Amino acid sequence: MDVYCSKQHVNNETNRFCTQCGEPLPLAVGQVVDNRYRIVRHLGQGGFGRTYLAEDLKESQQKCVLKEFAPQVEEQDLEKAKELFEREASVLKNLHHPQIPRFHASLQVQLSNKDFFFLVQDYVEGDNYWDLLESRTDQGQTFSEQEVVKLLQQMLPILSYIHSVNVVHRDLSPDNIILRHSDQLPVLIDFGGVKQLPASKGFWFTQLGGIRTILGKKGYAPEEQLRQGKAFPSSDLYSLAVTALVLLTGQEPQKLYDSYQGNWRWGEQIKVSPKIEAVLKKMVSYKPSERYQKADDVLKDLQFYKGATKPINTQMTKLKTMIVAPGGKRVKTLVGKFRNKTQMAAQALPLPVWLRPFAVSLITTSVIVLTLAGTWAVVNAVFHAVTSISLPTISLPTIPKGSKGSNPPEKPTTSNQENRGNQIIRRRQELEIPEVFFTKMVDRKFYTKNPDAKGRTLTGNSEDTALRNEWFAIAQDVLNQLDQANLSRSARRKLGSYSARDYDNWRQQAQAGQLGNYTIDQLNKDTNKKFDRLFPGERRNNEKLDKQTLGQIWYALAADQVSKVESAN
């Protein structure tokens, strides 16, 4: 059976490292390690190896995490690697906190005549905060200030504990915090970067083959850690604060930090209440000496915040109301606090596109999100009925005339616009295509053809008629393409939700023989062939498919192909 590295290089199943790039190859699903731990699926991958969900055959098939330690080092450095592994294991053995996965065992196993090291820990059922954030940003939302403060209040005691035993995590980020399903508490995972602090130095770093190994994610780790390998308790506090800023804004750290000015973008991308801003500013101070030195000190300064009392898994508080428009038509609304933001999320609005996105100003910080499609006249009636809302005037760039000097289409009547929009909505609903995904697909093609219109709002005025007509035409084309794809109902309904995890699962199924003789390479070829028929030239002209639009269709085609192969076996 063939085995593939993450770059899709083909290897024999007996290999433990890729013969082309040297990357450690994944263990096969079903393989038993140390005559005890059976691999269920691949969970993730880092610089020192992979992590797997496994079953403990000696503990009633209890689920656990098997963390492989397989650094790519020369033979002469293997002893040093083993020493590092044992050091990490000894640290983890002594960590006992309800929000840290429990350590089970450390293993040294020979595979293909080479030594491999594994750590065994509790498996935490839940979602990491990066996945939670992605789910929200897909809906035009992020974490509220209240939720982030609550997370800080629940994470700081964990850091206080590990720092009290002279341990620094050094790799704190949204993907290393899991929201545990059982009790809705955050759990700190992946202690691969954990290092014990010698009291005399205040920091510790790894050295293999004369090269210092610096641990920590760029953007999340402070400068002293990335440049010098130093790690203090305040380094973890820095990373926790950056994590909070990412959850608040939905932006990566690099977009929140002005590297030229050496400042975080407070008041621009980062908008929080003054007291919370003061706490976070101190946590992300450039100099370690200017930060909080203890997690308990941060907790003390957060005591004033009384708003963070609700469970961290709840989404932004939403108050459902009904606004009755003239003529008896009712439009359902959602009212939620967006932390002083007044920008509407485009994908949350199933309205004619010229209403999307638009901004509204309210007396409070709440925002009205219309969730039923309707005509401009109906929407106007609703807005006139709510006196606290005012629509801003937004101007568009002049639409150029065609090359032959043709005049733009005549302004359609409200009835024609409504009929055309309703036809698109009905057809999308009949195909059960998720609205957020569909809107992104249409907008992608629309803004590619009309780059000058990007970021602008299409109004219901006559000067925007041509652009509105073009959006409708593109929407019809997208629906036709999706219809021609002959996707199954389940594949269509999942559009917008596929991820690399799905591909990893298919690869593992193929490696385990669950798809018969069908390989992941065959899946790639078959899917590419179908995709190219639907979208000629897209793969050739784009180095990487957009994961939120065309990439989703590729995954859907692959999912149906896997289902077809499964049915045949």
MOHUFEN-V841800 format. One record per run of one state. SS is the DSSP state (H for helix, E for strand, L for the rest). FROM is the first residue (numbers start at 1). LEN is the number of residues. If there is no record, write none. Layout:
((SS FROM LEN) (SS FROM LEN))
//
This chain:
((L 1 1) (E 2 3) (L 5 5) (E 10 3) (L 13 4) (E 17 1) (L 18 6) (E 24 1) (L 25 7) (E 32 2) (L 34 3) (E 37 10) (L 47 2) (E 49 8) (L 57 5) (E 62 8) (L 70 5) (H 75 19) (L 94 6) (E 100 1) (L 101 2) (E 103 9) (L 112 2) (E 114 9) (L 123 3) (E 126 3) (H 129 9) (L 138 7) (H 145 20) (L 165 2) (E 167 2) (L 169 5) (H 174 3) (E 177 4) (L 181 5) (E 186 3) (L 189 2) (H 191 3) (L 194 1) (E 195 2) (L 197 9) (E 206 3) (L 209 2) (E 211 3) (L 214 4) (E 218 1) (L 219 2) (E 221 1) (L 222 1) (H 223 6) (L 229 4) (H 233 17) (L 250 3) (H 253 4) (E 257 2) (L 259 4) (E 263 2) (L 265 1) (E 266 1) (L 267 3) (E 270 1) (L 271 3) (H 274 10) (L 284 4) (H 288 3) (L 291 4) (H 295 7) (L 302 16) (E 318 7) (L 325 1) (H 326 3) (L 329 1) (E 330 8) (L 338 5) (E 343 1) (L 344 2) (H 346 3) (L 349 4) (H 353 3) (L 356 3) (E 359 3) (L 362 4) (E 366 5) (L 371 5) (H 376 10) (L 386 4) (E 390 2) (L 392 22) (H 414 18) (L 432 3) (H 435 15) (L 450 1) (H 451 3) (L 454 8) (H 462 23) (L 485 4) (H 489 5) (L 494 6) (H 500 12) (L 512 8) (H 520 15) (L 535 3) (H 538 4) (L 542 8) (H 550 19) (L 569 1))
//
